[in-house]
Amino acid sequence: MFLAIQQLINGLTLGAVYGLIAIGYTMVYGIIGMINFAHGEIFMISAFIAIAGFALMTALGISSVPLAIVCVLLVTIAFTSMYGWAVERTAYRPLRGSSRLAPLISAIGMSIFLQNFVQLSQGARVKAIAPVIPGGIEFGAGSGPAIYISYVQILIVATTLLLLAAFTWLLTRTSFGRQQRSCEQDRLMTGFLGVNVDRIISLTFMIGAALAAVSGVMVTMYYGVVDFSIGFLVGIKAFTAAVLGGIGSLPGAMLGGILIGLIESFWGSYFSAEYKDVATFAILILVLLIKPSGLLGRPEVEKV
């Protein structure tokens, strides 16, 4: 019982990270109908920026942990959003009117470029930092196995819930949200109505990158280590979460992320941890065989 509750906590924490990254995938797919395969590398870059930011805070002698986290988070979001904007301008916008295969190849090329760029500029060695928020809360220590919740886990889950609420408000209550949803439905007609479609698409890429930046900062604080290859695996799992929940559905992306986090956590605890990725993708295949559009996705209807 204690082990199940502990793995539930760990799975929800990991799933929150996957879910935030998956939202970036599903947003881009919703507005241009393409998968941004460089999104995992955007997450990886944000983790490196966070590492550098925390090291700078330490060098400057800033002892206030909340202040350091806020500063690092703001700087990471700013720089990572610029990377997201650059990916859209260089890998997608010039090929928007071409066949669907060309932007796909361009995105994969951008992913490889960013990974090698970070490897050459930062080195192939693992980068590590000291724990930013040590400690946690322990339950039931005196009566047997204890349940441990670290302060970082609480911060990750709370930040995810706050961002989901803010993001829901942004898409449903603001002018940008209406324009973004209009572009998802019909970009051509939206342009005829006077909306700057290029601007909305660029902002969508930047928002997705900003969410990946938050995940990068949280992962950096949670694990304390990053390397140039983490973007590929995390990106694949976040993309899997988006597909599992229903590509194009924002609630589905978060649901898929949480499910994958729970599957990995429980499988690694009760079965062989070496096969947790196999279990994740096997369940994805089973779900898609039963419901090809994903758990919360809707089948696409071709207009003729």
C-alpha positions, 0 to 999 in steps of 0.5 A: 500500500505504501509503495503504491502511494509512493509510486502514484506520487512519483508517477504524477510528478513525472506525468506533469512534466510529460504533459507540459511538453506534450501540450507544445506538440499538440498546439503546433499540430492543431494550428499547422497540422504538423509535428514539431520533432524539434520540440524535445531539443527545445526542452533540452536547451531549456534544461541547459539554460536552467543549469547555467542560470542556477550556477549564475545565481550561486556565483552572484551570491543570491541566497533566496531560493524563491528569488533564484527560481523565479529569475532562472524561470523567467530567463529560461522562458525568454531564451527558450521562446526565442528558440521556438520562434527561430524553429518556426521561422527557419524550419516551418514557415518557408515550407508551409505551402509545400507538401507535408513531407518537406516540413517533417524532414526539416523538423527532424533536421532541426532536431539533429542540428540543435542536439549537435549544436549543444553537444559541441558548445556545451560538451558531451559530459553530464552537467550537474547542480547541487539540490536547489530545494532539498528536503520534503515531507514524510508520512508514516515514518513511525509505523512502517514504510514511509511515504515521502513527498519532496518539496520539488515534487510539490512545486512541479505539480502545483506549477503544472496546475497553475499553468493549466488554469492560466493556459485554459483562461488564455485560450478561452477568454482572450483575443489571442485564444479566439484567433488561435482557435480560428487558425486551427479551424481555417487559416485561410479564412482567418487571414481573410478576416484580418488576423495576422496568421503568421504572428499567431503561429509564431506565438503558438510556437513560442508558447509551446517552447515556454511550457517546455522551458518550465518543464526543463527548469523543473526537471533540472531541479528534480534530477539535478543532471542534464546532458545533450541527449535527454531531449530525444527520449523525453520528446518521444515520450511527450509526443507519445503522450500527445498521441495517447491522449488525442493529438490536437486535444490539450486536455488529452495531452495532459492526460496522456502525460500523466498516464505515461508517468504512472505507467513508467512509475508503477512498471519500474516498481513492480516489474523490470525497469528495463522494460518500462518503455516497452510497456508504455508503447505497448499500451499506446498501441493497444489504445490506438487499436481500440480508439485510433484518435486517442483517448480524448481526440476526435476523428478528423472529418475531411471537408469536400 
